[in-house]
């Protein structure tokens, strides 16, 4: 299972709580595909074993710990790419003009 599969399975979900469970399930699958125990992943990531167990059971984990796990499973780069903002493509000049936002005044005193 690759990160693309993980991200696609999240799009099928409707609620953030369901996404948590899906992420945990997918990370567990990545771990098992490498034939790693939770203890092995804990040692490689530096995330406490109890945190990994809770994550796989409930989907709850800190962002920092999640990123450590993703790094250990070699999917962190894919995760970063998957969350990069996409540049908007335009099909007409009207869309371009609609997208143009007025310049915001910089902070400071009025003269």
C-alpha positions as CSV (number, residue, x, y, z in Angstrom):
1,X,0.0,0.0,0.0
2,X,1.4,3.4,-1.0
3,X,0.6,6.8,0.3
4,X,-1.6,7.5,-2.7
5,X,-3.8,4.5,-1.7
6,X,-3.9,6.0,1.9
7,X,-5.0,9.4,0.6
8,X,-7.6,7.9,-1.7
9,X,-9.1,5.9,1.1
10,X,-9.4,9.1,3.1
11,X,-11.4,10.8,0.3
12,X,-14.0,8.0,0.6
13,X,-14.5,9.0,4.3
14,X,-16.9,11.8,5.3
15,X,-16.0,12.7,8.9
16,X,-12.6,13.6,10.4
17,X,-13.2,10.9,13.1
18,X,-13.5,8.3,10.3
19,X,-10.4,9.7,8.6
20,X,-8.5,9.1,11.9
21,X,-9.4,5.5,11.9
22,X,-8.6,5.1,8.2
23,X,-5.2,6.7,8.7
24,X,-4.5,4.3,11.6
25,X,-5.6,1.3,9.6
26,X,-3.4,2.3,6.6
27,X,-0.3,3.0,8.7
28,X,-0.9,-0.4,10.4
29,X,-1.1,-2.0,7.0
30,X,2.2,-0.3,5.9
31,X,3.8,-1.6,9.1
32,X,2.6,-5.1,8.6
33,X,3.7,-5.1,4.9
34,X,7.2,-4.6,6.2
35,X,6.7,-7.4,8.7
36,X,7.4,-5.0,11.6
37,X,5.9,-5.4,15.0
38,X,4.6,-2.4,16.9
39,X,7.7,-2.6,19.0
40,X,10.0,-2.4,15.9
41,X,8.1,0.7,14.7
42,X,8.3,2.2,18.1
43,X,12.1,1.7,18.2
44,X,12.6,3.0,14.6
45,X,10.4,6.1,15.0
46,X,11.1,7.0,18.6
47,X,7.4,7.0,19.4
48,X,6.5,5.2,22.6
49,X,4.9,1.8,22.1
50,X,1.9,2.8,24.1
51,X,1.3,5.7,21.8
52,X,1.5,3.4,18.7
53,X,-0.9,1.0,20.3
54,X,-3.4,3.8,21.0
55,X,-3.0,5.2,17.5
56,X,-3.7,1.9,15.8
57,X,-6.7,1.3,18.1
58,X,-8.2,4.8,18.0
59,X,-6.5,6.9,15.3
60,X,-5.4,9.5,17.9
61,X,-1.8,10.6,17.9
62,X,0.0,13.9,18.0
63,X,1.1,15.4,14.6
64,X,4.7,15.2,15.6
65,X,4.5,11.5,16.5
66,X,2.5,10.8,13.3
67,X,5.2,12.5,11.2
68,X,7.9,10.4,13.0
69,X,6.0,7.2,12.1
70,X,5.5,8.4,8.5
71,X,9.3,9.1,8.3
72,X,10.1,5.6,9.6
73,X,7.8,4.0,7.1
74,X,9.3,6.1,4.3
75,X,6.1,7.9,3.4
76,X,6.8,11.3,4.8
77,X,7.9,12.8,1.5
78,X,4.8,11.5,-0.3
79,X,2.7,13.0,2.5
80,X,4.3,16.4,2.0
81,X,3.8,16.3,-1.7
82,X,0.2,15.2,-1.3
83,X,-0.5,18.2,0.9
84,X,1.3,20.8,-1.3
85,X,-1.1,23.6,-2.6
86,X,-2.1,23.0,-6.2
87,X,-1.8,25.8,-8.6
88,X,-5.1,26.7,-10.1
89,X,-5.5,26.3,-13.8
90,X,-7.7,28.6,-15.7
91,X,-9.8,27.9,-18.8
92,X,-10.9,31.4,-19.5
93,X,-9.9,35.0,-19.0
94,X,-13.0,35.5,-16.9
95,X,-11.8,33.0,-14.4
96,X,-8.4,34.8,-14.2
97,X,-10.1,38.2,-13.6
98,X,-12.4,36.7,-11.0
99,X,-9.4,35.3,-9.1
100,X,-7.5,38.6,-9.0
101,X,-7.8,39.9,-5.4
102,X,-7.4,43.5,-4.5
103,X,-4.1,44.3,-2.8
104,X,-4.2,44.3,0.9
105,X,-2.9,47.3,2.8
106,X,0.3,46.6,4.7
107,X,0.2,47.1,8.4
108,X,1.3,50.4,9.7
109,X,0.1,53.9,10.3
110,X,-1.9,56.0,8.0
111,X,-0.1,59.1,6.9
